[in-house]
Amino acid sequence: MKTCILAALSAAFSINAAAAADLTVIHAGKLLATPGSPARAEQSIVIKDGKIESVIDGYAAAGD
């Protein structure tokens, strides 16, 4: 019984870790987003599943 519970908990934690790894937030002090435009200060780049999902003004936390 203890082995089954331990296996279930291990599986649950590894699934959650894999899901959390798919989201990355990069805090950019200066971001050159548009050619010819001035750099944007204090931006957060949200990357989900390897693709840019959004660019947010300010520094966002990973859960935002």
N, C-alpha and C positions, 0 to 999 in steps of 0.2 A: 504493500500500500504506500509506504513512504517513497519507494522508488517511482511509482506512478505520479505522485504529487510533485516530486522533484523534477521529473521529466516534463510535466506540464508547465511548471513554473519556468524552467529553462527555455522551453519553446516560446512561451509568452514574452519573456524578456528579449529574446533574440529577434522576434518579429517586430517589437516596438523599436529596438535599436536600428533595424534595417529601415523602418519607415521614417525615423527621425533623420537618418543619414541622407535622405533624398532632398532635404531642404538646406540651402546654404545662404547666408546673408553676408554680403561684403560691405564693409564700411569704407567708403571712398572719401578721402579728404577733399579731393578735386576730381571731378568727372568730366571728361571730354566726350560729350554725347552727340553733338551735332557739329559737323565740320563748319568752320567759320564763325561759330558762336563761342562766347566766352565760357570758360570752365564753370561748372556748377559746383558749389561748395557743400560739404557735409551731406552726402547722398548715401542711401543704402540700396544696394542692388540685390534683389531677391532672385535666387536661382532654384528652380524646382525641376527635378528629373532631368538635369543637365541643360535646361533652357532658361533664359531670362524671363521671369514671370512679371516683374515690375521694378521700377526705380522709384524710391520714396524719398521725399525731402526729409532731412535729419537722419539720425542714427536709430534704426529700428531694432528691436530685439527679435530673436529668431521666432518667437511665438506670435508676433504682431501681424 
